[in-house]
């Protein structure tokens, strides 16, 4: 991509931020709209509960990977304007993770907490998912600019957990599958590439805890 093209893209994104944000909202809401259509039209059969749970999980994971790609793409193609949309996209990761959890607790378990604890014993991967959700919740709350300033270096440390969380979520996803391995392997390969590309940043994040 030529320097002139990069400059034009950066200028366009900077000048048309609200239009770009609107387009992103429409794009990122489309998985939810598809889920509603699938349930109403019974595309997932008469008992779509498990399909809904896994669909929202996949949506959260896919958007998480998009979020992780923004910084490498921004640096590779000299498009710093891309980073202006990272928070927006990241909040949708949390939104779909919340829908995934809500579908599991409300629809599948009917808020039966006794059954929930039994499930966590039978299916330990649930704990991995809960850990990932708690970190995403903390990251979403602290994404506000005032909190970024107040937390300082701690904010960077917290948001650096997005790397292990991405790996944790894929393990949670793989462990939860009754059969099939291709999809989680593809996710792991993508995360492996992203980890390699961001290895300097990850090393810097790890070393920040030693200071």
Backbone as CSV, one residue per row, in Angstrom:
resi,resn,N_x,N_y,N_z,CA_x,CA_y,CA_z,C_x,C_y,C_z
1,UNK,0.850,-1.187,0.000,0.000,0.000,0.000,0.885,1.236,0.000
2,UNK,0.716,2.127,-0.975,1.555,3.298,-1.097,1.295,4.321,-0.013
3,UNK,2.302,5.202,0.181,2.192,6.215,1.232,1.025,7.155,0.977
4,UNK,0.799,7.473,-0.306,-0.299,8.386,-0.643,-1.656,7.761,-0.307
5,UNK,-1.778,6.463,-0.594,-3.029,5.757,-0.283,-3.240,5.706,1.231
6,UNK,-2.166,5.412,1.969,-2.249,5.386,3.435,-2.726,6.727,3.978
7,UNK,-2.147,7.788,3.427,-2.503,9.131,3.882,-3.972,9.424,3.623
8,UNK,-4.444,9.029,2.447,-5.848,9.269,2.089,-6.796,8.499,3.013
9,UNK,-6.433,7.245,3.302,-7.279,6.431,4.185,-7.324,7.028,5.586
10,UNK,-6.137,7.430,6.096,-6.087,8.042,7.424,-6.910,9.321,7.483
11,UNK,-6.794,10.130,6.446,-7.552,11.380,6.398,-9.053,11.107,6.341
12,UNK,-9.431,10.104,5.554,-10.857,9.776,5.429,-11.424,9.295,6.762
13,UNK,-10.697,8.389,7.412,-11.180,7.845,8.683,-11.243,8.918,9.765
14,UNK,-10.259,9.833,9.748,-10.255,10.914,10.733,-11.396,11.898,10.486
15,UNK,-11.691,12.147,9.214,-12.723,13.123,8.844,-14.127,12.546,8.974
16,UNK,-14.261,11.245,8.762,-15.583,10.617,8.756,-15.707,9.589,9.888
17,UNK,-15.323,10.009,11.084,-15.334,9.054,12.197,-16.739,8.573,12.537
18,UNK,-17.707,9.481,12.576,-19.044,9.045,12.989,-19.673,8.132,11.952
19,UNK,-19.379,8.386,10.653,-19.902,7.492,9.612,-19.266,6.107,9.721
20,UNK,-17.960,6.103,9.996,-17.261,4.822,10.144,-17.769,4.071,11.369
21,UNK,-17.999,4.806,12.452,-18.524,4.171,13.665,-19.927,3.612,13.430
22,UNK,-20.737,4.361,12.700,-22.087,3.886,12.387,-22.021,2.601,11.567
23,UNK,-21.129,2.589,10.570,-20.968,1.388,9.741,-20.500,0.206,10.580
24,UNK,-19.602,0.468,11.527,-19.114,-0.600,12.406,-20.229,-1.125,13.306
25,UNK,-21.055,-0.214,13.822,-22.185,-0.655,14.649,-23.101,-1.587,13.859
26,UNK,-23.409,-1.193,12.631,-24.284,-2.016,11.787,-23.646,-3.379,11.537
27,UNK,-22.356,-3.364,11.202,-21.637,-4.606,10.911,-21.560,-5.510,12.140
28,UNK,-21.259,-4.916,13.289,-21.066,-5.705,14.502,-22.384,-6.151,15.134
29,UNK,-23.465,-5.489,14.790,-24.782,-5.927,15.262,-25.392,-7.004,14.366
30,UNK,-24.816,-7.177,13.188,-25.382,-8.144,12.236,-25.392,-9.582,12.770
31,UNK,-24.384,-10.041,13.535,-24.495,-11.397,14.098,-25.694,-11.550,15.026
32,UNK,-25.983,-10.513,15.812,-27.151,-10.570,16.699,-28.441,-10.626,15.884
33,UNK,-28.502,-9.811,14.827,-29.689,-9.810,13.966,-29.889,-11.175,13.317
34,UNK,-28.778,-11.802,12.902,-28.873,-13.127,12.288,-29.389,-14.148,13.298
35,UNK,-28.926,-14.044,14.548,-29.381,-14.972,15.591,-30.887,-14.840,15.812
36,UNK,-31.374,-13.608,15.878,-32.814,-13.383,16.056,-33.589,-13.996,14.897
37,UNK,-33.093,-13.771,13.672,-33.763,-14.324,12.490,-33.741,-15.850,12.507
38,UNK,-32.610,-16.415,12.938,-32.481,-17.878,12.980,-33.465,-18.499,13.960
39,UNK,-33.645,-17.848,15.109,-34.578,-18.370,16.114,-36.020,-18.229,15.633
40,UNK,-36.363,-17.056,15.108,-37.741,-16.808,14.669,-38.151,-17.713,13.510
41,UNK,-37.186,-18.015,12.638,-37.487,-18.845,11.467,-37.151,-20.320,11.670
42,UNK,-36.712,-20.655,12.894,-36.384,-22.038,13.257,-35.325,-22.651,12.338
43,UNK,-34.338,-21.818,11.969,-33.236,-22.336,11.150,-32.374,-23.309,11.945
44,UNK,-32.398,-23.172,13.263,-31.592,-24.038,14.124,-32.429,-25.131,14.774
45,UNK,-33.601,-25.395,14.214,-34.459,-26.454,14.740,-35.373,-25.963,15.851
46,UNK,-36.114,-26.887,16.404,-37.092,-26.540,17.429,-36.498,-26.240,18.789
47,UNK,-35.262,-26.692,19.051,-34.591,-26.453,20.335,-33.221,-25.827,20.059
48,UNK,-33.202,-24.505,19.841,-31.964,-23.864,19.377,-31.027,-23.401,20.490
49,UNK,-31.274,-23.827,21.724,-30.545,-23.264,22.867,-29.034,-23.417,22.715
50,UNK,-28.580,-24.646,22.450,-27.138,-24.876,22.319,-26.555,-24.110,21.139
51,UNK,-27.333,-24.023,20.060,-26.875,-23.270,18.887,-26.692,-21.798,19.236
52,UNK,-27.628,-21.241,20.005,-27.532,-19.836,20.417,-26.293,-19.614,21.279
53,UNK,-26.076,-20.503,22.244,-24.931,-20.370,23.153,-23.620,-20.392,22.373
54,UNK,-23.473,-21.365,21.486,-22.223,-21.483,20.724,-22.086,-20.368,19.693
55,UNK,-23.199,-19.919,19.145,-23.149,-18.845,18.147,-22.623,-17.552,18.767
56,UNK,-23.122,-17.197,19.944,-22.648,-15.982,20.604,-21.191,-16.126,21.033
57,UNK,-20.787,-17.337,21.428,-19.385,-17.570,21.784,-18.487,-17.361,20.571
58,UNK,-18.881,-17.913,19.433,-18.100,-17.749,18.209,-18.039,-16.289,17.782
59,UNK,-19.159,-15.585,17.929,-19.193,-14.165,17.557,-18.212,-13.368,18.409
60,UNK,-18.206,-13.627,19.725,-17.281,-12.931,20.621,-15.834,-13.229,20.250
61,UNK,-15.534,-14.485,19.969,-14.169,-14.882,19.631,-13.729,-14.270,18.309
62,UNK,-14.595,-14.278,17.311,-14.243,-13.703,16.011,-13.952,-12.208,16.120
63,UNK,-14.788,-11.498,16.869,-14.578,-10.056,17.022,-13.332,-9.785,17.858
64,UNK,-13.048,-10.656,18.829,-11.821,-10.527,19.615,-10.593,-10.620,18.717
65,UNK,-10.606,-11.552,17.779,-9.477,-11.695,16.857,-9.336,-10.466,15.966
66,UNK,-10.461,-9.899,15.554,-10.415,-8.662,14.765,-9.753,-7.553,15.580
67,UNK,-10.120,-7.463,16.854,-9.531,-6.449,17.735,-8.019,-6.624,17.836
68,UNK,-7.572,-7.861,17.974,-6.137,-8.135,18.081,-5.392,-7.824,16.788
69,UNK,-6.096,-7.864,15.668,-5.466,-7.594,14.370,-5.263,-6.108,14.109
70,UNK,-5.991,-5.250,14.812,-5.968,-3.823,14.491,-4.585,-3.198,14.658
71,UNK,-3.922,-3.477,15.780,-2.610,-2.870,16.021,-1.569,-3.326,14.995
72,UNK,-1.438,-4.639,14.703,-0.484,-5.050,13.664,-0.794,-4.452,12.292
73,UNK,-2.067,-4.401,11.931,-2.443,-3.815,10.638,-2.148,-2.323,10.613
74,UNK,-2.408,-1.661,11.731,-2.139,-0.227,11.821,-0.661,0.072,11.629
75,UNK,0.191,-0.742,12.249,1.629,-0.529,12.132,2.149,-0.946,10.761
76,UNK,1.674,-2.084,10.263,2.164,-2.600,8.981,1.823,-1.670,7.828
77,UNK,0.614,-1.142,7.819,0.172,-0.314,6.695,0.147,1.177,7.028
78,UNK,0.761,1.527,8.177,0.850,2.934,8.597,-0.532,3.595,8.596
79,UNK,-1.444,2.954,9.334,-2.821,3.453,9.437,-3.190,3.641,10.913
80,UNK,-2.598,4.633,11.575,-2.899,4.841,12.997,-4.371,5.152,13.261
81,UNK,-5.071,5.626,12.246,-6.494,5.951,12.412,-7.336,4.719,12.750
82,UNK,-6.834,3.525,12.418,-7.575,2.299,12.745,-7.756,2.133,14.251
83,UNK,-6.758,2.594,15.012,-6.782,2.383,16.458,-7.883,3.187,17.147
84,UNK,-8.413,4.189,16.456,-9.498,4.985,17.034,-10.767,4.163,17.231
85,UNK,-10.839,3.023,16.542,-12.051,2.198,16.598,-11.858,0.928,17.429
86,UNK,-10.691,0.794,18.039,-10.393,-0.430,18.786,-11.293,-0.577,20.015
87,UNK,-11.536,0.520,20.720,-12.394,0.447,21.912,-13.810,0.037,21.536
88,UNK,-14.342,0.632,20.470,-15.699,0.303,20.028,-15.830,-1.180,19.709
89,UNK,-14.880,-1.697,18.934,-14.932,-3.111,18.553,-14.736,-3.996,19.781
90,UNK,-13.838,-3.578,20.677,-13.602,-4.341,21.893,-14.832,-4.446,22.782
91,UNK,-15.637,-3.388,22.829,-16.860,-3.436,23.631,-17.861,-4.440,23.070
92,UNK,-17.826,-4.644,21.765,-18.703,-5.657,21.170,-18.231,-7.067,21.526
93,UNK,-16.928,-7.234,21.732,-16.430,-8.533,22.218,-17.099,-8.849,23.553
94,UNK,-17.082,-7.860,24.452,-17.711,-8.061,25.761,-19.216,-8.276,25.623
95,UNK,-19.863,-7.526,24.731,-21.316,-7.641,24.559,-21.714,-9.051,24.135
96,UNK,-20.972,-9.621,23.183,-21.312,-10.973,22.726,-20.919,-12.029,23.760
97,UNK,-19.849,-11.762,24.515,-19.501,-12.671,25.618,-20.602,-12.649,26.681
98,UNK,-21.164,-11.461,26.933,-22.265,-11.334,27.891,-23.511,-12.071,27.393
99,UNK,-23.796,-11.955,26.101,-24.935,-12.678,25.524,-24.727,-14.192,25.615
100,UNK,-23.489,-14.623,25.392,-23.143,-16.046,25.514,-23.416,-16.536,26.935
101,UNK,-22.940,-15.771,27.920,-23.143,-16.146,29.321,-24.623,-16.096,29.695
102,UNK,-25.313,-15.051,29.240,-26.737,-14.905,29.556,-27.557,-16.044,28.960
103,UNK,-27.230,-16.424,27.723,-27.956,-17.531,27.087,-27.751,-18.827,27.870
104,UNK,-26.532,-19.029,28.361,-26.235,-20.238,29.131,-26.965,-20.238,30.475
105,UNK,-26.855,-19.122,31.216,-27.436,-19.071,32.559,-28.959,-18.953,32.541
106,UNK,-29.491,-18.117,31.656,-30.930,-17.844,31.656,-31.734,-18.886,30.890
107,UNK,-31.285,-19.183,29.659,-32.078,-20.072,28.803,-31.786,-21.540,29.092
108,UNK,-30.492,-21.874,29.169,-30.125,-23.283,29.338,-30.357,-23.768,30.771
109,UNK,-29.900,-22.967,31.752,-29.989,-23.402,33.152,-31.184,-22.816,33.892
110,UNK,-31.830,-21.811,33.323,-32.963,-21.180,34.001,-32.592,-20.566,35.338
111,UNK,-31.374,-20.053,35.431,-30.847,-19.450,36.666,-30.907,-20.410,37.857
112,UNK,-30.752,-21.678,37.573,-30.687,-22.691,38.634,-29.230,-22.773,39.094
113,UNK,-28.906,-22.083,40.199,-27.512,-21.993,40.628,-26.980,-23.319,41.154
114,UNK,-27.850,-24.132,41.702,-27.423,-25.468,42.115,-26.966,-26.280,40.923
115,UNK,-27.742,-26.202,39.849,-27.371,-26.894,38.616,-26.095,-26.311,38.031
116,UNK,-25.936,-24.982,38.163,-24.728,-24.333,37.651,-23.485,-24.892,38.330
117,UNK,-23.512,-25.022,39.666,-22.341,-25.549,40.374,-22.073,-27.008,40.010
118,UNK,-23.136,-27.765,39.788,-22.954,-29.143,39.316,-22.279,-29.162,37.944
119,UNK,-22.685,-28.224,37.087,-22.106,-28.134,35.744,-20.621,-27.789,35.798
120,UNK,-20.250,-26.895,36.709,-18.840,-26.502,36.798,-17.962,-27.659,37.251
121,UNK,-18.537,-28.575,38.038,-17.783,-29.757,38.472,-17.635,-30.743,37.316
122,UNK,-18.721,-30.940,36.569,-18.698,-31.872,35.439,-17.927,-31.315,34.246
123,UNK,-17.961,-29.986,34.083,-17.352,-29.346,32.913,-16.418,-28.226,33.373
124,UNK,-15.177,-28.556,33.740,-14.246,-27.543,34.268,-13.948,-26.405,33.296
125,UNK,-14.179,-26.627,32.006,-13.908,-25.559,31.038,-14.785,-24.333,31.286
126,UNK,-15.873,-24.511,32.030,-16.735,-23.369,32.372,-15.950,-22.344,33.184
127,UNK,-15.042,-22.828,34.051,-14.237,-21.901,34.851,-13.333,-21.061,33.965
128,UNK,-12.805,-21.651,32.894,-11.979,-20.877,31.968,-12.801,-19.770,31.326
129,UNK,-14.019,-20.113,30.926,-14.896,-19.118,30.324,-15.247,-18.007,31.300
130,UNK,-15.518,-18.359,32.559,-15.856,-17.355,33.565,-14.674,-16.432,33.839
131,UNK,-13.477,-17.003,33.888,-12.279,-16.186,34.095,-12.112,-15.199,32.949
132,UNK,-12.277,-15.688,31.724,-12.186,-14.813,30.561,-13.217,-13.704,30.614
133,UNK,-14.437,-14.045,31.038,-15.504,-13.045,31.102,-15.187,-11.972,32.139
134,UNK,-14.681,-12.368,33.296,-14.356,-11.402,34.352,-13.296,-10.412,33.868
135,UNK,-12.280,-10.905,33.169,-11.240,-10.013,32.653,-11.812,-9.083,31.586
136,UNK,-12.656,-9.613,30.696,-13.296,-8.764,29.684,-14.167,-7.695,30.334
137,UNK,-14.848,-8.062,31.417,-15.667,-7.094,32.151,-14.796,-5.971,32.710
138,UNK,-13.675,-6.343,33.329,-12.759,-5.342,33.886,-12.200,-4.440,32.794
139,UNK,-11.869,-5.019,31.652,-11.334,-4.235,30.543,-12.382,-3.284,29.978
140,UNK,-13.626,-3.732,29.926,-14.699,-2.882,29.403,-14.948,-1.694,30.326
141,UNK,-14.987,-1.951,31.632,-15.220,-0.876,32.601,-14.095,0.150,32.553
142,UNK,-12.863,-0.329,32.465,-11.706,0.571,32.501,-11.354,1.149,31.138
143,UNK,-12.191,0.918,30.134,-11.915,1.498,28.817,-12.262,2.986,28.770
144,UNK,-12.947,3.490,29.803,-13.258,4.916,29.886,-11.968,5.718,30.044
145,UNK,-11.889,6.859,29.360,-10.654,7.648,29.342,-10.236,8.116,30.732
146,UNK,-11.211,8.477,31.567,-10.880,8.937,32.916,-10.194,7.837,33.720
147,UNK,-10.671,6.620,33.550,-10.066,5.498,34.265,-8.699,5.146,33.690
148,UNK,-8.531,5.324,32.388,-7.223,5.092,31.775,-6.182,5.988,32.421
149,UNK,-6.539,7.269,32.578,-5.613,8.234,33.172,-5.347,7.905,34.637
150,UNK,-6.397,7.552,35.351,-6.255,7.272,36.774,-5.434,6.031,37.068
151,UNK,-5.584,5.014,36.246,-4.879,3.751,36.486,-3.430,3.792,36.019
152,UNK,-3.139,4.628,35.025,-1.773,4.752,34.518,-1.218,3.439,33.993
153,UNK,-0.044,3.041,34.532,0.620,1.820,34.066,-0.229,0.585,34.330
154,UNK,-1.028,0.605,35.396,-1.884,-0.541,35.719,-2.916,-0.791,34.629
155,UNK,-3.336,0.291,33.971,-4.309,0.140,32.885,-3.687,-0.667,31.741
156,UNK,-2.454,-0.334,31.386,-1.766,-1.062,30.317,-1.562,-2.524,30.700
157,UNK,-1.238,-2.758,31.961,-1.052,-4.134,32.414,-2.352,-4.925,32.321
158,UNK,-3.448,-4.308,32.758,-4.744,-4.984,32.706,-5.134,-5.314,31.276
159,UNK,-5.016,-4.348,30.387,-5.467,-4.560,29.013,-4.512,-5.455,28.223
160,UNK,-3.311,-5.651,28.739,-2.405,-6.607,28.121,-2.850,-8.044,28.314
161,UNK,-3.762,-8.255,29.264,-4.282,-9.610,29.493,-5.132,-10.105,28.333
162,UNK,-5.392,-9.244,27.357,-6.155,-9.665,26.182,-5.449,-10.807,25.459
163,UNK,-4.111,-10.862,25.549,-3.361,-11.927,24.871,-3.618,-13.293,25.509
164,UNK,-3.373,-13.462,26.812,-3.683,-14.780,27.395,-5.172,-15.099,27.377
165,UNK,-6.024,-14.065,27.460,-7.465,-14.310,27.432,-7.877,-14.897,26.087
166,UNK,-7.290,-14.405,25.008,-7.610,-14.940,23.675,-7.290,-16.431,23.616
167,UNK,-6.135,-16.809,24.153,-5.752,-18.220,24.181,-6.683,-19.012,25.093
168,UNK,-7.017,-18.438,26.234,-7.905,-19.091,27.195,-9.283,-19.361,26.587
169,UNK,-9.791,-18.388,25.847,-11.117,-18.523,25.235,-11.130,-19.646,24.204
170,UNK,-10.060,-19.758,23.422,-9.994,-20.833,22.426,-9.938,-22.195,23.109
171,UNK,-9.173,-22.306,24.205,-9.117,-23.567,24.960,-10.496,-23.897,25.525
172,UNK,-11.174,-22.887,26.066,-12.543,-23.054,26.574,-13.461,-23.563,25.465
173,UNK,-13.329,-22.968,24.289,-14.155,-23.351,23.144,-13.863,-24.792,22.718
174,UNK,-12.589,-25.130,22.598,-12.182,-26.468,22.157,-12.656,-27.532,23.156
175,UNK,-12.445,-27.247,24.432,-12.807,-28.181,25.491,-14.318,-28.439,25.524
176,UNK,-15.092,-27.409,25.146,-16.554,-27.532,25.216,-17.144,-28.329,24.057
177,UNK,-16.363,-28.527,22.984,-16.874,-29.245,21.818,-16.999,-30.734,22.104
178,UNK,-18.084,-31.299,21.649,-18.264,-32.747,21.802,-17.509,-33.511,20.722
179,UNK,-17.315,-32.882,19.586,-16.572,-33.514,18.489,-16.025,-32.419,17.585
180,UNK,-15.032,-32.790,16.783,-14.452,-31.834,15.845,-13.277,-31.091,16.452
181,UNK,-12.271,-30.874,15.634,-11.076,-30.190,16.109,-10.588,-29.128,15.128
182,UNK,-11.095,-29.139,13.904,-10.561,-28.248,12.873,-10.752,-26.773,13.231
183,UNK,-11.950,-26.413,13.657,-12.235,-24.998,13.941,-11.351,-24.441,15.053
184,UNK,-11.234,-25.113,16.208,-10.344,-24.577,17.243,-8.879,-24.552,16.823
185,UNK,-8.458,-25.509,15.990,-7.074,-25.500,15.503,-6.831,-24.273,14.630
186,UNK,-7.811,-23.917,13.809,-7.695,-22.707,12.980,-7.578,-21.472,13.869
187,UNK,-8.412,-21.420,14.906,-8.339,-20.293,15.845,-6.971,-20.234,16.521
188,UNK,-6.462,-21.383,16.944,-5.148,-21.421,17.588,-4.050,-20.963,16.644
189,UNK,-4.155,-21.357,15.378,-3.162,-20.946,14.387,-3.176,-19.430,14.204
190,UNK,-4.368,-18.856,14.133,-4.487,-17.398,13.982,-3.899,-16.687,15.192
191,UNK,-4.218,-17.185,16.382,-3.685,-16.578,17.603,-2.170,-16.734,17.665
192,UNK,-1.666,-17.896,17.236,-0.223,-18.105,17.202,0.472,-17.092,16.308
193,UNK,-0.104,-16.828,15.146,0.458,-15.830,14.226,0.432,-14.443,14.867
194,UNK,-0.698,-14.105,15.489,-0.818,-12.798,16.140,0.173,-12.660,17.289
195,UNK,0.373,-13.732,18.046,1.346,-13.703,19.137,2.757,-13.489,18.590
196,UNK,3.059,-14.129,17.475,4.387,-13.966,16.870,4.581,-12.531,16.392
197,UNK,3.575,-11.996,15.737,3.656,-10.625,15.222,3.794,-9.623,16.370
198,UNK,3.141,-9.911,17.482,3.128,-8.983,18.618,4.093,-9.412,19.731
199,UNK,5.082,-10.248,19.401,5.940,-10.815,20.447,6.689,-9.744,21.240
200,UNK,7.116,-8.675,20.578,7.830,-7.606,21.290,6.907,-6.937,22.303
201,UNK,5.680,-6.649,21.880,4.713,-6.013,22.777,4.350,-6.937,23.941
202,UNK,4.235,-8.235,23.651,3.909,-9.193,24.713,5.056,-9.294,25.718
203,UNK,6.295,-9.316,25.217,7.458,-9.355,26.105,7.525,-8.098,26.970
204,UNK,7.205,-6.959,26.363,7.195,-5.695,27.101,6.115,-5.719,28.187
205,UNK,4.961,-6.300,27.839,3.869,-6.394,28.811,4.271,-7.299,29.978
206,UNK,4.878,-8.440,29.686,5.306,-9.354,30.745,6.359,-8.716,31.642
207,UNK,7.295,-7.988,31.033,8.360,-7.364,31.823,7.838,-6.224,32.690
208,UNK,6.662,-5.667,32.344,6.112,-4.558,33.134,5.738,-5.001,34.543
209,UNK,5.488,-6.291,34.740,5.119,-6.789,36.064,6.338,-6.944,36.973
210,UNK,7.526,-6.927,36.365,8.750,-7.083,37.154,9.248,-5.744,37.689
211,UNK,8.659,-4.653,37.197,9.126,-3.324,37.613,8.511,-2.924,38.953
